[in-house]
Amino acid sequence: MGNSLDKITIKGFKSIKSLENFKVKKLNIIVGANGAGKSNFISFFKMMRALIDGNLNRYVRDSGGASDLLFKGKKKTKKMVFETRFGCRGFRFKLVATPDDSCAIEDEARYYSHGTTGWWELGDNNKGKSRMVSEVKKGSSDSSYSKPIYDAISSWQIYHFHDTSSSAGMRNYEIIQDNKVLRTDASNIGAYLYKLKCKHKTEYKEIIDAVRLVTPFFDKFILEPTERGEKEKINLSWMQKGSDYPMQPYHFSDGSIRFICLATALLQPNPPSTIIIDEPELGLHPAAIVILAELIQQASQRTQVIVATQSPALIDQFSINNIIVVNRNNGASTFERLNKKDYSEWLKEYSVGELWRKNVIAGGPVYE
């Protein structure tokens, strides 16, 4: 947790007009109505990963261009401003639109507070490539200041297990070597679980136990590499209790296979510095949501967790201090971390989820 994210500043990015020095804790449950800005908050993490991975302008292009990223477009907003703080370290930069609607980087700087003057200016790059990343890649004399920040951001994983269709990667074969990390869409779930089965038996057993709690008829996975074409591949075959007939990934319901992916992400050994999960409750039975919340809480003891949700049932499982409410005010997203003291009387009679449903916690579902 040494490189976990402490504070963020986001200005002029999508629906986020201004979010300054916002504190991010070990456990963060983000709630809000449709269109409030939860997804745009998650997009910030995707953009940061793209920057670190050297794919910033691919991200910009796939997002519709710089004009679509700027708050209310180019005429309203001239640049996006970002700052991240990791304890005594920090990283900041600005993004401006170029004539071809991609992004250039301005005023990039890194921060280190021990024995130095603070912010160290790195300059501009009109091609959208980070000078901090270049410093780390080249192994320059100053890279030791940048590398902890680079390592933290490059380890972030933004999980999105929405696609559980028959063509989704999680239901198909994948090469066995694709097992370094669990992919953001769990397309390599079979290969990754096989690695855990062989090398991380404790975590693998914890995942099996969690899946059995949610899927009582599930017995165990059959993770056996097979020759398919020129390469060894593997899929998520499994056994059902009371049967010796091997089941295939397509036999899992959408909720069951999604929970398997969630349990694997949250119980994985050596987790990322920050785990971000978008709407994990989709398709889950209420009993599964309770187990999911326990896994999220356990994971937050080992790493930083950020979850975006619309589920009152999921919110019910957390302390009100863990919850960040997103609202929309004149087209701009606002973010507020709740304080238990403000709701102490209400909480004597109602759960957190009930307060959100009743709109006592502003930002609950809006019925028109």
C-alpha positions in Angstrom: 0.0 0.0 0.0 3.1 2.3 0.0 2.2 3.6 -3.5 -1.5 3.9 -3.1 -3.3 7.0 -4.3 -4.0 9.7 -1.7 -5.4 12.7 -3.5 -6.5 13.6 -7.0 -7.3 16.8 -8.8 -9.3 16.7 -12.0 -10.4 19.8 -13.9 -12.1 20.2 -17.3 -12.3 16.4 -17.9 -15.6 15.2 -19.3 -18.4 16.1 -16.8 -15.8 16.9 -14.1 -15.4 20.6 -14.2 -13.4 20.9 -11.0 -12.4 18.3 -8.4 -9.6 19.5 -6.2 -7.4 17.7 -3.8 -10.0 15.0 -3.3 -9.0 12.4 -0.8 -9.0 8.8 -1.8 -9.1 6.2 1.0 -8.3 2.5 1.1 -12.0 1.7 0.4 -14.2 4.0 -1.8 -17.7 3.1 -2.9 -19.0 5.6 -5.5 -22.7 6.0 -5.9 -24.9 8.2 -8.1 -27.8 8.2 -10.5 -27.3 7.5 -14.2 -25.4 10.3 -15.9 -24.1 11.8 -12.6 -20.5 11.1 -13.6 -19.4 7.8 -12.0 -18.2 6.5 -15.4 -16.3 9.7 -16.1 -14.5 9.2 -12.7 -13.6 5.7 -13.8 -12.5 7.1 -17.2 -9.9 9.2 -15.4 -8.1 6.0 -14.3 -8.3 4.6 -17.8 -6.8 7.8 -19.2 -3.9 7.7 -16.6 -3.2 4.1 -17.5 -3.2 5.0 -21.2 -0.7 7.8 -20.5 1.6 5.5 -18.6 1.3 2.8 -21.2 2.2 5.2 -24.0 -1.3 5.0 -25.5 -2.8 8.4 -24.6 -3.8 9.5 -28.0 -5.3 6.1 -28.8 -7.4 6.6 -25.7 -8.3 10.1 -26.9 -9.3 8.8 -30.4 -11.4 5.9 -29.0 -13.1 8.4 -26.7 -14.2 10.6 -29.7 -11.3 13.0 -29.7 -10.1 15.8 -27.4 -13.3 17.8 -28.0 -15.4 15.1 -26.4 -13.0 14.9 -23.4 -13.0 18.6 -22.6 -15.8 19.8 -20.2 -18.6 21.1 -22.5 -16.2 21.1 -25.5 -13.3 23.3 -26.8 -15.3 26.6 -26.7 -16.0 26.2 -22.9 -12.8 24.5 -21.7 -9.3 25.1 -23.1 -7.4 22.4 -21.1 -7.7 19.5 -18.7 -5.7 19.6 -15.5 -4.7 16.5 -13.5 -2.7 16.0 -10.3 -2.1 12.8 -8.3 -0.5 12.4 -5.0 1.0 9.3 -3.5 2.3 10.1 -0.1 5.5 12.1 -0.5 5.3 11.8 -4.3 3.2 13.3 -6.9 2.5 13.7 -10.7 0.7 16.5 -12.5 0.1 17.6 -16.1 -2.3 19.4 -18.4 -3.9 18.2 -21.7 -4.7 20.5 -24.5 -6.5 19.8 -27.8 -4.4 19.9 -31.0 -5.7 20.9 -34.4 -6.2 17.2 -35.3 -8.3 16.7 -32.1 -5.7 14.7 -30.3 -4.0 15.8 -27.1 -0.7 17.4 -26.3 0.9 17.4 -22.8 1.8 20.7 -21.0 3.4 21.6 -17.7 4.2 18.0 -16.8 5.9 17.7 -13.4 6.7 15.2 -10.7 6.8 15.8 -6.9 9.0 14.5 -4.2 9.0 16.0 -0.7 12.0 14.5 1.0 15.1 16.7 0.9 14.1 18.3 -2.5 12.3 21.5 -3.5 9.0 19.8 -4.3 7.8 20.0 -7.8 10.3 19.2 -10.6 9.1 20.6 -14.0 9.4 18.2 -16.9 8.0 20.4 -19.7 5.7 19.9 -22.6 5.2 17.3 -25.4 3.0 18.0 -28.3 2.8 14.3 -29.3 1.1 13.3 -26.1 4.0 11.3 -24.7 4.8 11.6 -21.0 8.4 12.8 -20.2 8.1 11.0 -16.8 7.5 7.7 -18.6 10.4 8.4 -20.9 12.6 9.1 -17.9 11.7 5.7 -16.4 12.1 3.8 -19.6 15.6 5.3 -20.2 16.6 4.7 -16.6 18.1 8.2 -16.3 19.7 9.4 -13.1 16.4 11.0 -12.0 14.3 8.0 -12.8 14.3 6.9 -9.1 12.0 9.8 -8.3 9.6 8.9 -11.1 9.6 5.1 -10.9 7.5 4.6 -7.8 4.7 6.8 -9.4 5.1 5.0 -12.7 4.9 1.5 -11.0 1.8 2.5 -9.0 -0.2 3.8 -12.0 1.0 1.1 -14.3 -0.3 -1.6 -11.9 -3.8 -0.1 -11.7 -6.4 -2.5 -12.9 -9.8 -1.2 -14.1 -12.1 -4.3 -14.1 -15.3 -4.3 -16.3 -16.9 -7.7 -16.4 -20.1 -6.6 -18.2 -19.7 -8.8 -21.4 -20.6 -12.3 -20.5 -22.0 -13.2 -23.9 -21.1 -16.5 -25.7 -18.3 -14.7 -27.6 -16.8 -13.1 -24.5 -13.2 -14.0 -23.8 -14.0 -15.4 -20.3 -16.2 -18.1 -22.0 -13.6 -19.2 -24.5 -10.1 -20.7 -24.9 -7.0 -18.6 -24.3 -3.3 -19.4 -24.6 -1.9 -20.7 -21.3 0.9 -18.2 -21.3 -1.5 -15.3 -20.9 -1.4 -15.4 -17.2 0.7 -12.5 -15.9 -2.2 -10.5 -14.6 -6.0 -10.9 -14.8 -7.1 -8.9 -17.8 -9.6 -6.0 -17.4 -12.4 -8.1 -19.0 -11.2 -11.4 -17.6 -10.6 -12.8 -21.1 -7.7 -14.9 -19.7 -9.6 -16.1 -16.6 -8.8 -19.8 -17.3 -5.1 -19.2 -17.8 -4.9 -17.0 -14.8 -6.7 -19.4 -12.5 -4.5 -22.2 -13.7 -1.4 -20.3 -12.6 -3.0 -19.7 -9.2 -3.8 -23.4 -8.9 -0.2 -24.3 -9.6 1.7 -21.5 -7.8 -0.8 -19.8 -5.3 -2.8 -22.6 -3.8 -4.0 -20.6 -0.8 -5.6 -17.8 -2.9 -6.9 -20.4 -5.4 -8.7 -22.3 -2.6 -10.2 -19.0 -1.3 -11.6 -18.3 -4.7 -13.1 -21.8 -4.9 -14.7 -21.4 -1.5 -16.2 -18.0 -2.5 -17.6 -19.4 -5.7 -19.2 -22.4 -3.8 -20.9 -20.0 -1.4 -22.6 -18.2 -4.4 -23.0 -21.2 -6.7 -23.9 -24.2 -4.4 -23.9 -26.7 -7.3 -20.4 -25.8 -8.3 -17.7 -28.4 -7.2 -14.4 -27.4 -8.8 -12.7 -26.1 -11.9 -11.2 -28.5 -14.5 -8.1 -26.5 -15.6 -6.3 -28.7 -18.1 -4.3 -27.2 -21.0 -5.1 -28.8 -24.4 -3.4 -28.6 -27.8 -5.4 -26.4 -30.0 -3.6 -25.6 -33.3 0.0 -24.8 -32.6 -0.4 -23.6 -29.0 -1.6 -24.9 -25.6 -4.8 -23.3 -24.6 -7.2 -23.5 -21.6 -10.7 -22.6 -20.7 -12.9 -22.4 -17.7 -14.3 -26.0 -17.6 -15.8 -27.2 -14.3 -17.5 -30.0 -12.4 -20.9 -29.9 -10.9 -21.6 -31.6 -7.6 -23.0 -35.1 -7.9 -22.0 -35.4 -11.5 -18.9 -36.7 -13.3 -19.8 -34.9 -16.5 -17.4 -32.0 -17.3 -19.2 -28.7 -17.8 -18.1 -25.9 -20.1 -18.0 -22.1 -19.6 -21.2 -21.6 -21.5 -23.0 -23.7 -18.8 -22.4 -20.9 -16.3 -25.1 -18.3 -15.9 -24.1 -14.7 -16.6 -24.2 -14.0 -12.8 -22.1 -17.0 -11.9 -19.3 -16.4 -14.4 -19.2 -12.7 -13.5 -18.9 -13.6 -9.8 -16.0 -16.0 -10.6 -14.2 -13.1 -12.3 -14.9 -10.7 -9.4 -13.8 -13.2 -6.8 -10.6 -13.8 -8.7 -9.9 -10.1 -9.0 -10.5 -9.4 -5.4 -8.7 -12.4 -4.0 -5.7 -12.4 -6.3 -2.2 -12.6 -4.8 0.0 -9.5 -5.1 -2.9 -7.2 -6.0 -2.4 -4.0 -8.0 -1.8 -0.8 -6.0 -5.4 0.2 -6.8 -8.3 -2.0 -8.0 -11.2 -0.2 -9.8 -14.4 -2.1 -10.5 -17.3 -0.6 -12.4 -20.8 -1.9 -11.4 -19.8 -5.3 -10.0 -23.4 -6.0 -8.9 -24.8 -6.5 -12.4 -26.7 -9.8 -12.7 -25.9 -11.0 -9.2 -28.4 -12.5 -6.8 -28.9 -10.5 -3.5 -27.1 -13.2 -1.5 -24.1 -13.0 -3.9 -24.0 -9.2 -3.4 -23.5 -9.8 0.3 -20.5 -12.1 -0.4 -19.2 -9.7 -2.9 -19.2 -6.9 -0.3 -17.2 -9.1 2.1 -14.6 -9.7 -0.7 -14.4 -6.0 -1.4 -13.8 -5.3 2.3 -11.2 -8.0 2.5 -9.4 -6.7 -0.5 -9.3 -3.2 0.9 -7.2 -4.5 3.8 -4.5 -5.4 1.2 -4.8 -2.7 -1.4 -6.8 0.3 -2.4 -10.3 -0.5 -3.8 -12.6 1.9 -5.8 -16.0 0.6 -6.7 -18.7 2.4 -8.8 -22.2 1.1 -8.1 -26.0 1.8 -8.4 -27.0 -1.0 -6.1 -28.7 -0.1 -2.7 -28.2 -3.8 -1.7 -24.4 -3.4 -2.2 -24.2 0.0 -0.5 -26.0 -1.5 2.5 -23.0 -3.6 3.3 -20.6 -0.7 3.9 -20.0 2.1 6.4 -21.4 5.4 5.3 -17.8 6.8 5.7 -16.8 4.6 2.7 -19.3 6.2 0.4 -18.7 8.9 -2.2 -21.9 10.4 -3.7 -21.8 11.8 -7.2 -24.3 14.5 -8.2 -24.8 16.7 -11.3 -25.0 20.5 -10.9 -25.4 22.6 -14.0 -23.9 19.9 -16.1 -20.9 19.5 -13.8 -20.3 16.4 -11.6 -19.8 16.9 -7.9 -18.2 14.4 -5.5 -18.9 14.3 -1.7 -17.6 11.7 0.8 -20.3 11.1 3.4 -19.8 11.6 7.1 -21.5 9.3 9.5 -22.2 12.1 12.0 -24.4 13.9 9.4 -26.7 10.8 9.3 -26.5 9.4 12.8 -30.2 9.9 13.6 -31.3 8.5 10.2 -29.0 5.4 10.6 -30.8 4.4 13.8 -33.8 3.4 11.7 -32.6 3.0 8.2 -29.8 1.3 6.3 -27.4 3.3 4.0 -29.1 1.8 1.0 -32.5 2.8 2.2 -31.4 6.4 2.8 -30.1 6.4 -0.8 -33.3 5.0 -2.2 -35.3 7.6 -0.2 -33.0 10.4 -1.5 -32.1 11.4 2.1 -28.6 10.8 0.7 -28.7 13.3 -2.2 -27.7 11.5 -5.4 -30.1 8.6 -5.1 -32.1 7.4 -8.0 -34.2 10.1 -9.7 -37.7 9.1 -10.9 -39.2 11.3 -13.5 
